[in-house]
Amino acid sequence: MLRIPLADLPADFRGRALQWASRFAHCTYYEHNDLQQSAAGTFARLLAVATAAPAAPDSLASLPEYLRRPASLPHCGFVTYDVKNEIEALSSHNFAGLSWPTLHFFQPETCLRWQGEVLLLEGQTAGVLAAILTTEVPGAARPVVPPLRPRLPRAEYLRAVEAVREDILNGEVYELNLCQEFYAENVALDPLAAFWRLNEVSPAPYAGFLRHHDHYLLCASPELFLAQAGPGIVSQPIKGTRRRGANPADDEQQRLALLHDEKERAENLMIVDLVRNDLARVARTGTVRVPELFGTYGFRHVWQLISTVQAELRPDAELADILRATFPMGSMTGAPKIKAMQLIEHYEASWRGLYSGSFGYVLPGGDFVFNVVIRSLQYRADTGYLSLQVGSAITYDSVPAQEYAECLLKAQGVLEALGTVISAQ
């Protein structure tokens, strides 16, 4: 291990490091954007690479054996939404333009960790620092991306919201997270330049860059799915969104409107109850609690209503057990969860892939952090397929046009980063 004072590194070191790392077939970068004091939680800043991923797990069933292997560096990886089909008797049949592996982790060959005023360089370190320092970072050219087209036309989305409201009236579900995809084809995108642009216009506490061969994720997520520290586990579901105000007075008015909105609070509370029940399946009896309910947190474009659910894990609970109990996250499905996922498959037009899945890392001692993949771009460099997915929680009180507007608000940061718009329908 090498310990390098950050003061000894150039100001653009992170840009050089990720430019160097993005050449590897397996590359993950986790970024907190210095939001530790203003967000409910954050990733650690960490960069990991590998040329290959031998014996990589591809299912929850194969994950425990993989994670039990001795490791001195974090296991880095992702879990797509479609792991639901391994957990429950479900299936996915909608259009898929991305085709991620269902689940994947890799053991880094080299890992960079930012800790306080020091950079830790671990694993294969010979020549790495010199290679990074001699890497050139291209100029920040704006991407050229055509208008994104809706997989689900606006009129069909509005009809779907009305149908979900009817399902709620009939007692099928209490709440359903309905998502839609905006996409472009044959796009020649520089994924790394697009990521830095997204990170600039929409900084987030659970942001990250992921390369898996020709598949890329550019993520600006504000949401924590799960984090374990010792016996403790925490989940911080987001439900409730308002735009930021144009001035301080308007901004505070928007925050208070979100905090006191009965519909938004009801959405949040239903998901908090779902998360409590999920965590109770792997927690010590009586340890599940909600230390923060309806916290308001401000990000670049939106206010979010975030609650915190904590528990103490049973000693025998491993990551695969925890995922079986809690995945997919309730904030991206609805309640009750299984019926909500069945209806999601019926009403949506796109395979979610890594959207509404999770990516993160497992430290050598077993602690882990995984985000919720939202406010993100998925991209395939081999086909040029570019995908932006957004969604909102539908309750009986939902107004279809307002739910559609919320989707566009959530897409705002990504569209700004790409310098594009959603095409007229």
C-alpha positions in Angstrom: 0.0 0.0 0.0 1.1 3.5 -0.8 0.0 6.5 1.3 0.2 9.8 -0.7 -0.7 13.2 0.7 -3.3 14.8 -1.5 -1.4 18.1 -1.2 1.4 16.4 -3.2 -1.0 15.6 -6.1 -2.1 17.9 -8.9 -5.5 19.6 -8.7 -6.8 17.6 -11.6 -5.6 14.2 -10.2 -9.1 12.7 -10.0 -9.8 13.5 -13.6 -6.5 12.0 -14.6 -7.1 8.9 -12.4 -10.6 8.2 -13.8 -9.3 8.8 -17.4 -6.6 6.2 -16.8 -9.1 3.8 -15.1 -11.7 4.0 -17.8 -9.5 2.1 -20.1 -10.1 -1.1 -18.1 -12.9 -3.5 -18.9 -14.0 -3.4 -15.2 -14.0 0.1 -13.7 -16.0 1.6 -10.8 -15.8 5.0 -9.3 -17.8 6.1 -6.3 -18.2 9.9 -5.6 -19.7 11.8 -2.7 -19.2 15.3 -4.1 -18.2 16.6 -0.6 -21.9 16.4 0.5 -21.2 14.7 3.8 -22.6 17.7 5.8 -25.7 18.2 3.7 -26.9 14.8 2.6 -28.4 11.9 4.6 -25.4 9.8 3.7 -22.7 9.4 1.1 -20.4 6.9 -0.7 -16.8 6.9 0.2 -14.6 8.2 -2.7 -13.1 5.1 -4.2 -11.8 4.0 -7.6 -11.2 0.4 -8.6 -10.1 -1.4 -11.8 -9.5 -4.8 -13.2 -8.7 -6.3 -16.6 -10.7 -9.4 -15.9 -13.2 -10.8 -13.3 -12.5 -14.5 -12.9 -15.2 -16.5 -11.1 -17.4 -13.5 -10.9 -20.9 -14.2 -9.5 -23.9 -13.9 -11.8 -26.7 -14.7 -9.3 -27.6 -14.3 -5.7 -27.0 -18.0 -5.3 -23.4 -17.7 -6.3 -22.7 -14.5 -4.3 -22.0 -16.0 -0.8 -19.2 -18.3 -2.0 -17.7 -15.5 -4.0 -17.7 -13.0 -1.0 -16.3 -15.6 1.4 -13.0 -15.8 -0.6 -10.2 -14.0 1.1 -9.9 -10.4 -0.1 -7.7 -7.4 0.8 -9.6 -5.0 -1.5 -13.3 -4.2 -1.8 -15.5 -6.2 -4.0 -17.1 -3.8 -6.5 -20.2 -4.5 -8.5 -23.9 -4.1 -9.3 -27.3 -5.7 -8.9 -29.8 -5.1 -11.7 -33.6 -4.8 -11.1 -34.0 -8.2 -12.7 -32.6 -10.0 -9.7 -36.2 -9.8 -8.6 -36.8 -12.8 -10.8 -34.4 -15.0 -8.7 -36.0 -13.8 -5.5 -39.7 -14.2 -6.5 -41.7 -16.0 -9.2 -41.5 -13.1 -11.5 -40.2 -12.5 -15.1 -39.2 -9.7 -17.4 -40.4 -9.5 -21.0 -40.3 -5.8 -22.0 -38.0 -4.3 -24.6 -34.3 -4.4 -23.6 -31.9 -2.1 -25.3 -29.0 -2.7 -22.8 -28.7 -6.3 -21.7 -26.6 -6.0 -18.5 -25.6 -9.1 -16.7 -28.2 -9.7 -14.0 -25.6 -9.4 -11.2 -21.9 -8.8 -11.3 -18.9 -8.2 -9.0 -15.2 -8.0 -9.5 -12.1 -8.0 -7.3 -9.9 -5.0 -8.2 -6.4 -5.3 -9.3 -5.7 -1.7 -8.2 -7.8 0.4 -5.8 -7.5 4.1 -5.0 -9.2 5.3 -1.8 -9.4 8.9 -0.7 -9.3 9.1 3.1 -9.1 12.6 4.6 -6.0 14.3 3.3 -4.4 11.1 2.1 -4.8 8.9 -1.0 -4.4 5.1 -0.4 -3.1 3.2 -3.4 -3.6 -0.5 -2.9 -3.2 -3.8 -4.8 -1.0 -3.7 -7.8 0.7 -0.3 -7.3 3.9 -0.5 -9.4 3.9 2.2 -12.0 0.3 3.2 -11.4 0.9 6.6 -9.9 3.3 7.5 -12.7 0.8 6.3 -15.3 -2.0 8.4 -13.8 0.1 11.5 -13.6 1.1 11.2 -17.3 -2.5 10.6 -18.4 -3.9 13.5 -20.3 -7.5 14.7 -19.7 -9.2 15.8 -22.9 -10.9 19.1 -23.1 -14.5 19.3 -21.9 -16.3 19.2 -25.2 -20.1 19.1 -24.9 -21.7 15.9 -26.1 -23.7 15.9 -29.3 -26.9 13.9 -28.5 -30.1 13.9 -30.5 -33.4 14.5 -28.7 -34.4 11.5 -26.6 -37.5 9.7 -27.7 -40.1 8.2 -25.3 -40.5 4.5 -25.3 -43.9 5.1 -23.7 -45.7 8.1 -25.4 -47.1 10.7 -23.0 -50.7 9.8 -23.8 -50.0 6.1 -23.0 -48.2 7.1 -19.8 -51.2 9.2 -18.7 -53.5 6.3 -19.4 -51.2 4.0 -17.4 -51.4 6.3 -14.4 -55.2 6.2 -14.5 -55.1 2.4 -14.8 -52.9 2.2 -11.7 -55.3 4.5 -9.8 -58.0 2.0 -10.7 -55.9 -0.9 -9.5 -55.4 1.0 -6.2 -59.2 1.6 -5.9 -59.7 -2.2 -6.4 -57.2 -3.0 -3.7 -54.5 -4.5 -5.9 -51.7 -2.1 -4.5 -51.5 0.9 -2.2 -48.7 2.6 -4.2 -46.8 1.8 -7.4 -43.6 3.3 -8.8 -44.3 3.7 -12.5 -41.2 4.4 -14.7 -40.6 5.3 -18.3 -37.7 5.4 -20.6 -36.3 8.1 -22.9 -33.7 6.8 -25.4 -31.6 7.5 -28.4 -29.9 5.1 -30.8 -26.6 5.1 -32.6 -25.1 7.7 -30.3 -21.3 8.2 -30.3 -20.9 9.3 -26.6 -17.7 9.8 -24.6 -19.0 8.2 -21.4 -16.4 9.7 -19.1 -16.8 13.3 -20.4 -20.6 12.9 -20.0 -20.2 11.6 -16.5 -18.1 14.6 -15.4 -20.6 16.9 -17.0 -23.4 15.2 -15.2 -21.5 15.3 -11.9 -21.0 19.0 -12.4 -24.6 20.0 -13.2 -26.2 17.5 -10.7 -23.7 16.6 -7.9 -25.1 13.8 -5.7 -23.9 11.9 -2.6 -24.2 8.5 -4.2 -22.8 9.4 -7.7 -20.6 7.1 -9.7 -19.1 5.9 -13.0 -19.3 2.2 -13.9 -17.8 0.5 -16.9 -18.5 -3.2 -17.6 -16.9 -3.9 -21.0 -19.1 -2.0 -23.4 -21.7 -1.1 -20.8 -21.6 2.1 -18.9 -23.5 3.7 -16.0 -23.3 7.4 -15.4 -25.0 7.9 -12.0 -26.0 11.0 -10.1 -28.1 9.2 -7.4 -29.1 11.0 -4.2 -30.5 7.7 -2.6 -28.9 5.1 -0.4 -30.4 1.6 -0.7 -28.4 -0.2 2.1 -25.3 0.4 4.1 -23.9 -1.9 6.7 -21.4 -0.9 9.4 -20.6 -3.7 11.8 -23.9 -5.2 13.1 -25.9 -2.1 12.1 -27.7 -1.6 8.8 -29.4 1.5 7.4 -31.7 2.2 4.5 -32.8 5.8 3.4 -35.7 5.6 1.0 -36.7 8.7 -1.0 -40.3 9.5 -1.7 -41.4 13.0 -2.3 -40.0 15.6 -4.8 -40.2 19.3 -5.3 -38.3 21.7 -7.5 -35.8 24.1 -6.0 -36.9 27.7 -5.7 -35.6 30.5 -7.9 -34.5 32.6 -4.8 -34.1 31.8 -1.1 -37.6 32.7 -0.1 -39.1 30.6 -2.9 -36.8 27.8 -2.1 -37.9 27.6 1.5 -41.5 27.8 0.4 -40.9 24.8 -1.9 -39.2 22.9 1.0 -42.0 23.5 3.4 -44.6 22.6 0.7 -42.9 19.3 0.3 -42.6 18.7 4.0 -46.3 19.3 4.6 -47.8 17.8 1.4 -50.1 15.0 2.6 -49.7 13.0 -0.6 -45.9 13.1 -0.5 -45.9 12.2 3.2 -48.3 9.3 2.6 -46.0 8.0 -0.2 -43.0 8.2 2.0 -44.6 6.6 5.0 -45.9 3.6 3.0 -42.4 2.9 1.7 -40.9 3.4 5.2 -43.3 0.7 6.5 -42.3 -1.6 3.6 -38.6 -1.1 4.4 -39.2 -1.7 8.1 -40.9 -5.0 7.3 -38.1 -6.0 4.8 -35.3 -5.3 7.3 -37.1 -7.1 10.1 -36.6 -10.3 8.1 -32.8 -10.2 8.7 -32.7 -8.1 11.9 -32.5 -8.9 15.5 -36.0 -8.9 17.0 -37.0 -5.4 18.2 -34.1 -3.5 16.7 -35.8 -1.9 13.6 -36.4 1.8 14.2 -36.9 5.0 12.2 -34.6 7.7 13.7 -35.6 10.2 11.0 -39.0 10.5 9.3 -39.7 13.0 6.5 -36.3 14.7 6.4 -36.0 17.4 3.7 -32.7 17.4 1.8 -31.9 19.9 -1.0 -30.0 18.9 -4.2 -29.1 21.0 -7.2 -32.5 20.7 -9.0 -34.9 19.2 -6.4 -35.9 18.9 -2.7 -36.3 15.3 -1.6 -38.2 13.8 1.3 -35.9 11.2 2.9 -36.5 8.9 5.8 -34.0 6.7 7.6 -34.6 3.1 8.8 -32.1 1.4 10.9 -31.7 -2.1 12.4 -29.2 -4.5 14.0 -28.5 -7.5 11.8 -28.7 -11.1 12.9 -25.2 -12.5 13.2 -25.9 -15.1 10.4 -27.2 -12.5 7.9 -25.0 -12.3 4.8 -25.3 -9.9 1.9 -27.2 -12.4 -0.3 -29.7 -12.9 2.6 -30.1 -9.2 3.0 -30.8 -8.7 -0.7 -33.3 -11.5 -0.7 -35.2 -9.8 2.1 -35.0 -6.2 0.8 -34.4 -6.2 -3.0 -35.7 -4.5 -5.1 -35.9 -1.4 -2.9 -39.4 -0.4 -2.0 -39.0 3.1 -3.2 -38.7 1.8 -6.8 -41.5 -0.8 -6.6 -44.4 0.1 -4.4 -46.5 -1.8 -1.9 -47.2 -4.6 -1.6 -44.0 -5.3 -3.4 -44.7 -8.5 -5.3 -48.0 -7.3 -6.7 -46.5 -3.9 -7.5 -43.7 -5.6 -9.5 -46.2 -7.7 -11.5 -48.1 -4.5 -12.4 -44.9 -2.7 -13.2 -44.1 -5.4 -15.8 -47.6 -4.9 -17.2 -47.6 -1.1 -17.5 -44.0 -0.3 -18.3 -42.6 -0.6 -21.8 -38.9 -1.1 -21.1 -36.7 -3.5 -19.3 -35.3 -1.5 -16.4 -31.8 -3.2 -16.4 -29.5 -1.4 -13.9 -32.0 1.4 -13.5 -33.7 0.9 -10.1 -31.1 -1.6 -9.3 -28.0 -0.9 -7.3 -24.3 -0.5 -7.5 -21.7 -0.3 -4.7 -18.9 -2.0 -2.8 -18.3 -4.6 -0.1 -15.3 -3.9 2.1 -12.9 -6.7 3.1 -14.4 -6.8 6.6 -18.0 -7.3 5.2 -19.3 -3.8 5.6 -21.0 -2.5 2.4 -22.7 0.5 0.8 -25.1 0.3 -2.2 -27.1 3.1 -3.8 -30.3 3.2 -5.7 -29.6 3.7 -9.4 -31.7 6.7 -10.3 -31.0 10.0 -12.0 -28.7 8.0 -14.3 -27.7 7.3 -17.8 -27.1 3.8 -19.2 -25.1 3.5 -22.4 -23.8 0.7 -24.7 -20.7 1.8 -26.6 -20.9 -1.2 -29.0 -24.4 -0.3 -30.2 -24.7 3.4 -29.3 -27.9 2.8 -27.3 -28.5 5.5 -24.7 -31.1 5.3 -22.0 -32.6 7.6 -19.4 -35.3 6.2 -17.2 -37.3 8.2 -14.6 -40.4 7.4 -12.5 -42.8 8.6 -9.9 -44.9 7.0 -7.2 -48.5 6.6 -8.1 -51.2 6.7 -5.4 -54.9 7.1 -5.7 -54.5 10.9 -5.2 -52.1 11.1 -8.2 -52.9 13.5 -11.0 -51.5 12.0 -14.2 -50.2 15.2 -15.7 -48.5 16.1 -12.5 -46.8 12.7 -12.3 -45.5 13.2 -15.8 -44.2 16.6 -14.9 -42.4 15.1 -11.9 -40.7 12.6 -14.3 -39.5 15.5 -16.4 -38.2 17.3 -13.3 -36.2 14.3 -12.3 -34.7 14.1 -15.8 -33.7 17.7 -15.8 -30.1 17.2 -14.6 -29.3 14.4 -17.0 -30.8 16.3 -20.0 -28.7 19.4 -19.1 -25.6 17.3 -18.9 -26.2 15.8 -22.3 -27.2 19.2 -23.8 -30.4 17.7 -25.2 -34.2 17.6 -24.7 -37.0 15.1 -24.9 -38.5 15.0 -28.4 -42.1 16.2 -28.9 -44.6 13.4 -28.8 
